[in-house]
Amino acid sequence: MLTFLHCMAGPCPMCSESNDTDDAKEEPAQERPRQILGAITASGLHISALFTCLMLAADALMGTSPEKGSQMERIGSILKELGVLGGNAITCFIVVPAMVSQAWMVLQRGWVVQCLRTTMLQR
């Protein structure tokens, strides 16, 4: 969410190193949504990787529990389920919709369709 807000706001004037040559180059208006969706996808994948690390830590906690049914094993089980749920939720509700939107924008440009037609005609 923070990455999305940061991308919408644009570069921070205090953080960016601006010079006169950078100001002359402006991005096309169509490239901005693709950059935002790319940032959302990357952030979602990073967050999903953190949930995977949580699952690995939970497995380690469950593996080192002194006896079956102990409180450590229960906590590890809950953390593992939390990791699975969180990773799947991030993937389903953030990463996949952002990737579909990005693919849709690319397909609307038409160059992919034109490349596919050219490839099919060559066969």
N, C-alpha and C positions, 0 to 999 in steps of 0.2 A: 504494500500500500504506500509506503514511504517512497519507494522508487517511482511509482506511478505519479505521485504528487510532485516529486522532484522533476520528472520528465515533463510534466505539464507546465511547471513554472518556468522551465528553461534554465540556462546556466546561471549560477550565482555570480553576481558582479564582483563579489569579494574574493571568490575562489578561482575564477577564470583568469587566465593570463591573456588579456586582450591586447592586440596591437592593431595597427591600421590595416594590415594585409588580411587579417581574419574578419574584420568588419566588412570588407569589400565582398567577401564570399558569403552569400546567403543561401540557405538550403531551400530547395523547392518545397512548396506547401504539401505536396503529396508524400514527401519523404518523412515528414514529422510523425504521422501515425504509425508508419512502419517501425521507426525507431522506438516509439513508445511501446508498441506490442512486442518488439524484440527485447526490450528491457523487462517487461512484465514476464515474458517467457523465461528469460534467464533468471530473474529473481525467484520465480516459482520453482524452477528446477533446483536452485540453491536451497530453498526452504525445504523442498522434498528430500534433498540429500541430508539435511539436518535431521529430519524425521527418521531417515534410514540409520543415521548414527545413533539416534535414540533407541531404535530397535536393537542394534548391536550391543549397546550398553545394557539394555534390559536382558538380552540373552546371556551376557556375562554375569549379570547379577543373579539370574536364575540358575546358572551353572555353578556358582559358588555358594549357593544356599546350603546350610548344614544338613537339612533334612527335608524330606518331601512334605509339603503342606505348611512350611514355615512362613513367617511374615515376609522374609526377604524374597521368597519365591512368589508370593502374592503380589508384592510391589513390582517385581520384575515382570510378572504377567500383565499387570495393569499398564506399565510403561510400554511394553511391547504392543499391546492393543492400541494404546494412544499413538504410538509411532505409525502403525498400520493405518489407523483411521485418519491421522493428520496427513500422511503422505498421499493417500488416495484422495482425500478431499482437496488438497492443493492441486493435484494433477487433474482431477475432474472439473473443478470449478474455476481454476485460474490458467493452468498451462494449456490444456486442450482448447478451450475457447479462444485464447490468444493466438495459438498456432493456426486454428481454423480461420480466424479473422485475417491473419497475415497471409495465409494461402489464398483466401478469397480476394484480397486486394491485388495479389500478384496475378491471379487469373483474370481479374477485370482489366488489367493492363493489356492483355491479349498476347504478349510475347510468348508465353508458355504454349498457348494454343497454336500459335503460328509455328513454333519450333516442332510441336508434335505433328502438325500437318506436314511439314517439310520432311520429317523423319519417316512418316508413313508413306509419303509419295516416293521416297528413295527406295523403299523395299519393293 
